[in-house]
């Protein structure tokens, strides 16, 4: 009989069209309990191992979404009694197909760092500048708003942090002028305020702002490669000179002529600093040279001397600033500084003067006469100042010779002190030579001539003093008559 053939092996179960895990996930997303249960059955059928945490998650989801179903085949029952993974009947999978890859749950490490969502939960967003569609770009920095005040603040910081002649100034490339002006390279100034781009682009933007700025604040160098402050050279000169003046007036061995050069430099610097520093100049004069600004550690015997020196030094500075500010070399902006000095400084100079100090009273009287002749200030201010103290009369040798405080007036400020005559050097006696003696009559004539010259000079001085005193008396009488008339008018009213 023919040999019986072996029965063909049972056909292997066909693989599911969708992975059980994907089917469970799709059912959860749709909210379908049946789909989730079908995915669980597929996992049991095809031998896909469900991790314990996945099974716990399915139980919790079923408990929430299917709490009231019957026990027979209900999701709740199935969730509560999900059998442990049963071994599927041995089936032979086709050799060409690999079993579906199991999806591993996100791992947790000791620092609670979890895996991300991958490509899920992404949203598209346009660029900030409107270019592209998708990944957002970094926000671009807004261009700074350029204005002269911004440049002035930056220049002040640079010049203060890098003094003249320092290594910092050399490293920054600050250009120093002979008159004390300083200039910072344009590209460096532009980058300091937030400009970007090539050096020539930054320099051009800074150059445009400086050109559009009204005069009196910013200035370009001669080669237009640097920018500086109009006020800087003048303010630096004024500040340094003021410090020397204050230090000199507090020196026990003080001499007025020792601060002559500092007074000239302070006046020139105050005018050169321009309208931007006008208030700072007045504030510095008011605070540093006030007769009441006496150091606490000064000796009692030196206090009155320091107060007197500060008062007279302030009067000399006001005189010099008025001379510079109203001179031909000053600009129209200097009028603002000169016009504000009477209201700010006259009270410190002329209030509470001791009439017993005849030297100070005589000096301040000469200062007032000089201001009246030069028309520096209004006559109203000058008349009020004259009425606050008594001006002594008589000859004044210091005034005529330009000594003491009179050497610091605007008229004598730039004059050099008279040099002392060199000491006589002993010489060897010359050989005897027969010289005819001059007649005695010629010697008498020379003596008479010298005496006549001295007498004439003394007469001129007395006449000048007499005329000046007469003018003062007339002014005072006129002022008194005007005051009397005003009082009579008020009484009549």
Secondary structure, DSSP 8 states (H G I E B T S, - for coil): ----------------SS-HHHHHHHHHHHT-HHHHHHHHHHHHHTT----HHHHHHHHHHHHHH-TT--STT-HHHHHHT-------------TT-------------TT------TTSS---EE-TTS--EES------------HHHHHHHHHHHHHHS-TTSHHHHHHT-EE-TTS-EEEEHHHHHHHTT--S-HHHHHHHHHHHHHHS-TTSEEE-TTSSEEEEHHHHHHHHHHHHHHHHHHHHT-TT--GGGGHHHHHHHHHHHHHT-GGGHHHHHHHHHHHS-TT---TTS-HHHHHHHHHHHHHHHHHHHHHHHHHHTSTTS-TTHHHHHHHHHHHHHHHHHTT--TT-HHHHHHHHHHHHHHHHHT-S-HHHHHHHHTTS----S--HHHHHT-GGGGGSTTTTT-------------------------HHHHHHHHHHHHHHHHHHHHHHHHHHHHHHHHHHHHHHHHHHHHHHHHHHHHH-
